[in-house]
Every structure is written in C-alpha cells, then in structure tokens.
Amino acid sequence: MLFILNLLQLILYIGLWALAGQGLLFFLAGAKRDTNLFYQLFEVINKPWTFMAALISPKQIAPRHHPFVAFCVVAALYIAVTVVKIEHCVSVGVQTCK
C-alpha cells in the first residue's frame, strides 16, 4: 500500500512541477513561447494532465486555461494522496513507513 501511495505521490509531484514550469515559462517567454524548446517539452509532459482538465472542465472555459485547471486538479490530488499516506502511516505505525 505504501509503495502505491509513494508512486502516486511521485507521479503527481512530477506533474505539479512540470505544470508550474510551463506556467512560469508562459510569462517569461512571452509571445515566443511556442518556439521555446523547454515550453514545448513541458507541453508534451503535461499533455495527459491538460487532456483530463479539458474533459472535466465546462465548455465555457477556454482551452488556454486548461493547464491552470490541470494544475489545480493535480495539486488537489497531491494533497489528497499525501493525507491518505499520512493516515496510513499513522495507522500502521510510523516506524514501518520509513
């Protein structure tokens, strides 16, 4: 159980940092962000998250806002997995979770 929680937490952690990096480059690169190699790399990494955000968001939300929606959803999932991991470690004993 702990391995699965750690794996989920790691996947969400990577997604959070990739979405944060894409958001930072969105402002730093300006209008030339589509030609920026690192921005394109972040777009590829974040494609599953933004696709899921497009599926769950209403049609009124513009596609350019889907990465922000994805960041919020991934952050909420990361917090939820962290809380479940803490509850699991408390229930089985903290010494066994190391």
C-alpha positions as CSV (number, residue, x, y, z in Angstrom):
1,M,0.0,0.0,0.0
2,L,2.8,2.4,0.9
3,F,4.6,1.7,-2.4
4,I,1.4,2.6,-4.4
5,L,0.9,5.8,-2.4
6,N,4.5,6.8,-2.9
7,L,4.2,6.1,-6.7
8,L,1.0,8.1,-7.0
9,Q,2.6,10.9,-5.0
10,L,5.7,10.9,-7.2
11,I,3.7,11.0,-10.5
12,L,1.6,13.9,-9.1
13,Y,4.7,15.7,-7.9
14,I,6.3,15.5,-11.3
15,G,3.1,16.7,-12.9
16,L,2.9,19.6,-10.5
17,W,6.4,20.8,-11.2
18,A,6.0,20.4,-14.9
19,L,2.8,22.4,-14.9
20,A,4.4,25.1,-12.7
21,G,7.4,25.2,-15.1
22,Q,5.1,25.6,-18.0
23,G,3.2,28.4,-16.2
24,L,6.4,30.2,-15.4
25,L,7.6,30.0,-19.0
26,F,4.2,31.2,-20.2
27,F,5.1,34.5,-18.6
28,L,8.8,34.6,-19.1
29,A,8.9,33.6,-22.8
30,G,6.1,35.9,-23.8
31,A,4.7,35.7,-27.3
32,K,7.7,33.5,-28.5
33,R,6.8,30.7,-26.1
34,D,5.6,28.4,-28.9
35,T,9.1,28.4,-30.3
36,N,10.7,27.8,-26.9
37,L,12.2,24.3,-26.6
38,F,11.5,24.0,-22.9
39,Y,8.0,25.2,-23.2
40,Q,7.3,22.7,-25.9
41,L,8.8,20.0,-23.7
42,F,6.5,21.0,-20.8
43,E,3.6,20.9,-23.2
44,V,4.4,17.3,-24.1
45,I,4.9,16.2,-20.5
46,N,1.7,18.0,-19.4
47,K,-0.5,16.6,-22.3
48,P,-2.2,13.9,-20.2
49,W,-3.0,16.4,-17.4
50,T,-4.3,19.1,-19.8
51,F,-6.4,16.5,-21.6
52,M,-8.0,15.4,-18.4
53,A,-8.6,19.0,-17.5
54,A,-10.3,19.6,-20.8
55,L,-12.6,16.6,-20.2
56,I,-13.7,17.7,-16.7
57,S,-13.9,21.4,-17.3
58,P,-17.1,23.1,-18.7
59,K,-17.2,24.2,-22.3
60,Q,-17.1,27.8,-21.2
61,I,-13.5,27.5,-20.1
62,A,-11.1,28.4,-22.9
63,P,-8.5,25.8,-23.9
64,R,-5.7,28.2,-23.0
65,H,-6.9,27.9,-19.3
66,H,-6.8,24.1,-19.3
67,P,-3.2,24.0,-17.9
68,F,-4.3,26.1,-14.9
69,V,-7.3,23.8,-14.3
70,A,-4.9,20.9,-14.6
71,F,-2.6,22.4,-12.0
72,C,-5.4,23.0,-9.6
73,V,-6.7,19.4,-10.0
74,V,-3.2,17.8,-9.7
75,A,-2.5,19.9,-6.6
76,A,-5.7,18.8,-5.0
77,L,-5.0,15.2,-5.9
78,Y,-1.5,15.5,-4.5
79,I,-2.8,16.9,-1.2
80,A,-5.4,14.1,-1.0
81,V,-2.7,11.4,-1.6
82,T,-0.5,13.0,1.0
83,V,-3.3,12.9,3.5
84,V,-4.1,9.3,2.8
85,K,-0.4,8.4,3.1
86,I,-0.2,10.2,6.5
87,E,-3.3,8.4,7.7
88,H,-1.9,5.1,6.5
89,C,1.5,5.6,8.2
90,V,-0.2,6.6,11.5
91,S,-2.5,3.5,11.4
92,V,0.4,1.0,10.7
93,G,3.0,2.8,12.8
94,V,5.4,5.5,11.8
95,Q,8.4,3.2,12.1
96,T,7.1,0.9,9.4
97,C,6.7,3.8,6.9
98,K,10.4,4.6,6.6
